[in-house]
């Protein structure tokens, strides 16, 4: 008959004997395995505990970074202005957690518009749009970018963005941006495209609104 490893029993004979007395014969081999490999099992348990501790530490670190980003965003928007705010928000946009970057970029773009820095505003909205591409917030950022470009007098660029967005919209949604399309086309010197946009609005809208857009279409068609 094979003898049990002496080292296990000598290490704690009383404990082993007590355990054997409490378990059935069927469980005895399992008990023997646990006792024999107790050091290895303990090492695995320690590794698991360390892994759990590491996960908890990472979550705490992530939450801490998120709180810090929110604090810095609030501080920048509430206690700074002008170039100082733009600098603070630009720095925060580069280091903040991914889930907060869209909000920080939007704040940066709005602050840039207030400061008259349309180029920086358009760039911030463009980056925000790429983060949420194909989703409603991405669409909102693209529309905001087109609006900034219009204010900057860059009708050609604004028109390209708006026409791209329009091609993927439903007919009802297209009506909402057709005034912007018409403005951008007119600013870009594309009177035919502007007249066509106004004409579509005139056909779709009732009453005085429709009459106004039909008149604008007719006016541009004569020029």
C-alpha positions in Angstrom: 0.0 0.0 0.0 1.3 3.5 -0.9 2.2 5.5 2.1 0.9 9.0 2.6 3.6 11.7 2.3 5.2 12.0 5.8 5.8 15.7 5.5 2.1 16.6 5.4 1.2 14.6 8.5 4.2 15.8 10.4 3.5 19.4 9.6 0.2 19.3 11.5 -0.8 15.8 12.6 -3.5 16.9 15.0 -5.2 19.1 12.4 -5.0 16.5 9.7 -6.4 13.9 12.0 -9.3 16.1 13.0 -10.1 16.8 9.4 -10.1 13.2 8.4 -12.4 12.4 11.3 -14.9 14.9 10.0 -15.0 13.9 6.3 -16.4 10.8 4.6 -14.2 8.2 3.0 -15.2 9.4 -0.4 -13.8 12.9 0.4 -10.6 11.7 2.0 -8.6 11.7 -1.3 -9.6 15.3 -1.9 -8.6 16.3 1.6 -5.3 14.6 1.1 -4.8 16.5 -2.2 -5.5 19.8 -0.5 -3.1 19.1 2.4 -0.4 17.8 0.1 -0.6 20.8 -2.2 -1.5 23.4 0.4 1.5 25.7 -0.5 0.6 25.8 -4.2 -3.1 26.4 -3.4 -2.1 29.2 -1.0 0.0 30.8 -3.7 -2.9 30.7 -6.2 -5.2 32.3 -3.6 -2.6 35.0 -3.0 -2.3 35.7 -6.7 -6.1 35.9 -7.0 -6.3 38.3 -4.1 -3.5 40.5 -5.6 -5.4 40.5 -8.9 -8.6 41.6 -7.2 -6.7 44.3 -5.3 -5.1 45.4 -8.6 -8.5 45.7 -10.3 -9.9 47.6 -7.4 -6.9 50.0 -7.4 -7.3 50.5 -11.2 -11.0 51.3 -10.8 -10.2 53.7 -8.0 -7.5 55.4 -10.1 -9.9 55.7 -13.1 -12.6 57.2 -10.8 -10.0 59.6 -9.3 -9.0 60.7 -12.8 -12.6 61.2 -13.8 -13.3 63.3 -10.7 -10.1 65.4 -11.4 -11.2 66.0 -15.0 -14.6 67.2 -13.9 -13.1 69.5 -11.3 -10.7 70.9 -13.8 -13.5 71.4 -16.4 -15.6 73.3 -13.8 -12.7 75.4 -12.7 -11.7 76.3 -16.2 -15.3 77.3 -17.3 -16.2 79.1 -14.0 -13.0 80.9 -13.0 -11.2 81.7 -16.3 -12.0 83.4 -19.5 -10.5 84.3 -22.9 -7.1 82.9 -23.7 -6.6 81.5 -20.3 -9.7 79.4 -20.5 -8.8 78.2 -24.0 -5.4 77.1 -22.8 -6.8 75.3 -19.8 -9.5 73.5 -21.8 -7.0 72.5 -24.6 -4.7 71.0 -22.0 -7.6 69.2 -20.3 -8.8 67.8 -23.7 -5.5 66.1 -24.2 -5.3 64.3 -20.9 -8.9 63.7 -19.7 -10.5 60.2 -19.7 -12.1 59.2 -23.0 -15.6 59.4 -21.8 -15.3 63.1 -20.9 -13.4 64.2 -24.0 -16.4 65.1 -26.1 -17.8 67.4 -23.3 -14.4 69.1 -22.9 -14.0 69.6 -26.6 -17.5 71.0 -26.9 -16.7 73.4 -24.0 -13.4 74.3 -25.8 -15.2 75.0 -29.1 -17.9 77.2 -27.4 -15.2 79.2 -25.6 -13.2 79.6 -28.8 -16.3 81.0 -30.6 -16.8 83.5 -27.7 -13.2 84.5 -28.1 -13.6 84.9 -31.9 -11.2 82.0 -32.6 -13.3 80.2 -35.2 -10.5 78.1 -36.5 -9.9 76.5 -33.1 -13.6 76.1 -32.6 -14.0 74.3 -35.9 -11.1 72.0 -35.1 -12.5 71.2 -31.6 -16.0 70.4 -33.1 -14.3 68.3 -35.8 -12.5 66.2 -33.2 -15.6 65.9 -31.1 -17.6 64.7 -34.2 -15.0 62.0 -34.9 -15.3 60.7 -31.3 -19.1 60.2 -31.8 -19.1 59.5 -35.5 -22.3 57.9 -36.7 -24.2 58.9 -33.5 -26.5 61.8 -32.7 -23.8 63.7 -30.7 -21.4 63.3 -33.6 -24.1 64.8 -35.9 -24.6 67.7 -33.5 -20.9 68.4 -33.5 -20.7 68.4 -37.3 -23.6 70.8 -37.5 -22.0 73.1 -35.0 -18.7 72.9 -37.0 -20.6 73.9 -40.1 -22.2 76.9 -38.3 -18.8 78.0 -37.0 -17.4 77.8 -40.6 -20.3 79.9 -41.8 -19.5 82.6 -39.2 -15.9 82.5 -40.3 -17.0 83.2 -43.9 -15.9 79.8 -45.1 -19.1 78.9 -47.1 -17.4 76.3 -49.3 -16.2 74.2 -46.4 -19.5 74.6 -44.6 -21.5 73.5 -47.7 -19.4 70.4 -48.1 -20.1 69.3 -44.6 -23.8 70.1 -44.8 -24.3 68.3 -48.1 -22.6 65.2 -46.8 -24.8 65.2 -43.7 -27.9 65.9 -45.7 -27.3 62.9 -47.9 -27.7 60.6 -44.9 -30.8 62.2 -43.4 -34.5 61.5 -43.6 -36.5 64.0 -45.6 -37.9 65.5 -42.4 -34.5 66.0 -41.0 -33.2 67.6 -44.2 -35.7 70.4 -43.9 -34.0 71.4 -40.6 -30.7 72.0 -42.2 -31.8 73.3 -45.7 -31.6 76.9 -44.4 -28.0 76.3 -43.5 -27.3 74.6 -46.9 -28.8 77.6 -48.7 -26.8 80.1 -46.6 -23.6 78.2 -47.2 -24.2 77.9 -50.9 -25.0 81.6 -51.2 -21.9 82.4 -49.2 -19.8 80.2 -51.5 -21.2 81.9 -54.5 -23.2 78.9 -55.7 -26.5 80.6 -56.4 -28.0 77.7 -58.2 -27.5 75.4 -55.2 -28.8 78.1 -52.8 -31.9 78.7 -55.0 -32.6 74.9 -55.2 -32.4 74.7 -51.4 -34.8 77.7 -50.9 -37.2 76.2 -53.5 -37.3 72.9 -51.6 -38.1 74.8 -48.4 -40.8 76.8 -50.2 -42.5 73.6 -51.4 -42.3 71.9 -48.1 -43.4 74.7 -45.7 -46.8 76.2 -45.6 -47.9 79.8 -45.2 -45.6 82.8 -45.0 -42.5 80.7 -44.4 -43.0 78.9 -47.6 -43.7 82.1 -49.4 -40.5 83.7 -48.1 -38.3 80.8 -49.3 -40.0 80.7 -52.7 -39.4 84.4 -53.1 -35.7 83.9 -52.2 -35.4 81.1 -54.7 -37.0 83.3 -57.4 -34.7 86.2 -56.5 -31.5 84.1 -56.7 -32.7 82.6 -60.0 -32.8 86.0 -61.6 -29.3 86.9 -60.7 
